[in-house]
């Protein structure tokens, strides 16, 4: 195998020699390092997500020596390089590097880890300390190698006898980038050995170290793994999030907070036992069983998603050599399941077992390599849904730690865990725990509060328990039913659905046909007003007469027979009412046609119904050709005398039953061909009687007739009113769908006691199937369509006809006595629309509806308007509802255009595109924000009064600025020209106005990502200088240019940098220092004893007059003060052997000033000759000394006093004469690497002030 060759001993030795210098970080380290800085808000570090605190308390009767513990910790940290390894970004290599920090790096002044001692008195105080250990992001410094800390927390006071008691708390805290959970046992073992024996033996030359692993991992040949993952993830939408029941979305400009919630529950004895029995009897691992359960749960929870890709953490210690190394080996791999909903659980289990086994063979393949195989994936959201399986013992030893003879118990990281302390690195994690000792199972769901409410997660946990118990039943019965039949519905939800459909009632009298019911009302009150329109009206008696006249004409002159379709095409008039009831009384089937339809459409509809007769009136007589018989209703009525005897016997002999068709009405078809919906007499009568039963229709009502003839509501308004004895008031055809805005307007014109009902019902279910009495005093953000009407059954089902849960959208299926008789001559459509469930016939409405916790239904949109765009599943109705929240919008529709864009059509006159976009950006995730907003005065309607999508104007990408009457603005500077160039190239356009919104020309989230990367390349931007969220929020060329200009200005304006002390004592040399250092070492290097000091700055000052005596002692003290103040004068320059960089290190004042006087102190040189030439020779000798400076030791400044003195004296003696005389000289020599000309005035000023303030 490749692995055996790679890990050969010879290769190992080669790597060992190479690890003197820093090594690249491992893939695991890089993943954690980047995740901590990128996925969570890097500018606002609220919490630490990768702190790993382990909290221990001594058991009663045990003590621990703090001194021995400190020594043991030092030994343990020294043995394991990972506990003192730094992680830093090498800017030149653009790599994350790691380097083992040694004692030399710390200069023997700082430890390679920290030990903190604090006290507490109350549990609340202890909680605060523990909380800080878990969540404080400032505890570690990865760049400095501070990745481990020990925190000793004493009860009330620090121990005077240096012993830890059972009331004290001990915390070992690690950063996850250098430590994983398998490392814990190694750490405990070595700490115990070091504490017990006082020593810890190890051979660093033979044992594999973590740095070795990191380097070898980078060089491994992983061709086989690469091929496997490329094949396993083929066509997988790694950037498509699962459709979990989120309470909110993460918006484009939002970062993760890390706040989470956690819910746990036990399986219970029975379910745990059955899991164990099923696994053992089928030779299946419990882990595979748990993972299969999770996939089924996700399939149900996401409403039937079949391609499920989740993440899983792997400890990745796949070789024995790794098991003795402290470090981070974890890898994250995608586990993909492509299930078939019709599979049984057993079949899926076999599939998951094989899939997981194959995946685990190549689980060492780094996540970064997997993602690199899918370079088009910008956001691998599959990582946010994760799975864990933990198998552990519950016996006390597993939660204990021994240090010497002292026994510690592991505590939770917080004594009292509050909601604020629960963290979530990801969106949704399901963890299965198996207790090996008790053979019990439990589950924990951890979810992000960014997306979920706590209540939602609780309900999700309940659903999982419900499904687990169904699996238990399946195991026991050994049934092979498909997984789609498993249900997540809770018992209270089942009860709610049952109560929704508790609609069975019995009517007080037998049900008869429409015309019989009408005649019955005439006999009750013949003089009551039946219908009025403007100044015209008819009583029930008058209306019956005209209806009978027309019926007899149809029977005698046109030979209409029972069940024959008779069309009617009239404007709103009294003739319309007479025509409808005349057709019904003659036994015909009423079919309305719209006078506003074009002639060719009317001809096609009459052909579809095979109708030979159309009733018209004077305004519509010209609509039909001679080959279709048209009968003018008014001509029939005018030609008959009121005194004419009506042949009641002939009308009574017409045989019409409840099973006969009552009317046909056309609805729009998805293929463009209208569908003729057939309704029986019993459908209509039962529906109307149901309305009477709930008192929404009464004989004392005045019913406003406003619906057009092509909308089935007009039949309810006319015929329904007449068979109940109500009065019809006909108005002109204007109206709109019921919305909260409409209700508010309506309430201004009606009495407060007026009731407003919201009815819902497709034509196929006869009039209405549900209704809701609107509470006009309450918040009407989301109007409900209520509950089922009498004798109707409403079911909310998934794609697999399984009940959905509360608050989840499902297709509404309607059953009961109102279900239609099918589509005329379209048996294929009828078969798709009707389905048998439990012996009842149901109509599939295609409407998406949810039920709330009160049992009320809420319409959410059309099922066929659910789309996928760029891999994301989108419900267009959700975008429409978001837009309709804007009060100035009366109607809207959102459509997918050319498979690439979302287009929103808005009916409004008081809003602009920018306001619409900002509203959507505040309420919707980026992938759901429309690219185009087209604002219209009125949305086009079809003949049925619904929005006619085919008549909506198409967006014109290339002429957006022209259609909006906006002047074309051209680029005005180089940056705008470059951005304009990029936009035109991406959108394939010749010109784009620089104030054009990118979304108005077809921009979307993927194109924004493309722009982001092109900007980085074009303008040489650093990764953290520009964010995609900024580009989203400022979507024009002008705005993008301003953002980029800000970066360029920031880069070149030094005053904008935060020039303040970083309190560093060691850092890389400045560029100026590097130049001087290298120039001196290379260009002016010399092997001669006397060096040519090219970079010495000599400052020579002559004492010209002495008004006050100058003390050499005070001058030297002042010299010391200046060096103390200016740390650059005691800074060393050297080449770092490991990194190869030139470093500067500020040395401690005492190290410099306590150095011997000869090499670094103030030196007094006595001049025996007063000649100037003699003094110049002395100065030249001083400046050319080979040991004048020693940059590596921080010797960068020298101080000489040249005095005219005739006695031999090598150096200053403070018992001798301490005063300088006139014409004596002071020589200050400074190395140019630490000093420049501008520094001179600062130095002399501070030297003078220091001398004057010295009172010695």
Secondary structure, DSSP 8 states (H G I E B T S, - for coil): -HHHHHT-HHHHHHHHHHTTS-EE--HHHHHHHHIIIIIB-SSS----SSEEEEEEEE-TT--EEHHHHHHHHHHHHHH-GGGGEEEEEETTTTEEEEEE--TTTTTTTS-SSEEEEEEESSHHHHHHHHHHHHH-TTS-BGGGTB-EEEEEEEESS--SSSEE-TTSEEEEEEEGGG--THHHHHHHHHHHHHHHHS-----TTTS--HHHHHHHHHH---HHHHHHHHHHTTT--TT-------SS---TT--B--BEEEEEEE--HHHHHHHHHHHHHTT--HHHHHHHHHHHHHHHHTTS--EEEEEEEE----SGGGGG--S---EEEEEEEE--TTSBHHHHHHHHHHHHHHHHHTTTS-HHHHHHTTTT-S--GGGGEEEEEEEE--SGGGGEEEETTEEEEEE-SSSS--GGG-B-SSSEEEEEEEETTTTEEEEEEEEETTT--HHHHHHHHHHHHHHHHHHHHHHHHT---BGGG-----HHHHHHHHHHT------SS----HHHHHHHHHHH-TTSEEEEETTEEEEHHHHHHHHHHHHHHHHHTS---TT-EEEE---SSHHHHHHHHHHHHTT-EEEE--TTS-HHHHHHHHHHHT--EEEE-TTTGGGS-TTSEEEEHHHHHHTS-TT----HHHHHT----TTSEEEEEEE--TTSS-EEEEEEHHHHHHHHHHHHHTTSS-TT-EEEE-S-TTSTHHHIIIIIHHTTT-EEEE--S------HHHHHHHTTSS-TT---EEEE--GGG-S-SEEEE--TTS--SS---BEE-TTEEEEEE-TTS-B--TT--EEEEEEETT----BTT-HHHHHHHEEEETTEEEEEEEEEEEE-TTS-EEEEEEGGGEEEETTEEEEHHHHHHHHHTSTT--EEEEEEETTTEEEEEEE-SS--HHHHHHHHHHHS-GGGS-SEEEEESS--B-TTSSB-GGGS----GGGHHHHTT-------SHHHHHHHHHHHHHHT-S---TT--GGGGT--HHHHHHHHHHHHHHHT--TTT--HHHHHHS-SHHHHHHHHHHHHHHHH-GGGS-------SEEE--HHHHHHHHIIIIIT---SSS---TTEEEEEEE----SS-EEHHHHHHHHHHHHHH-GGGGEEEEE-TTT--EEEEE--HHHHHTS-HHHHSEEEEEES---HHHHHHHHHHHHT-TTS-BGGGTB-EEEEEEEE--S--SS--TTS--EE-TT-EEEEEEEGGG--TTHHHHHHHHHHHHHHT---
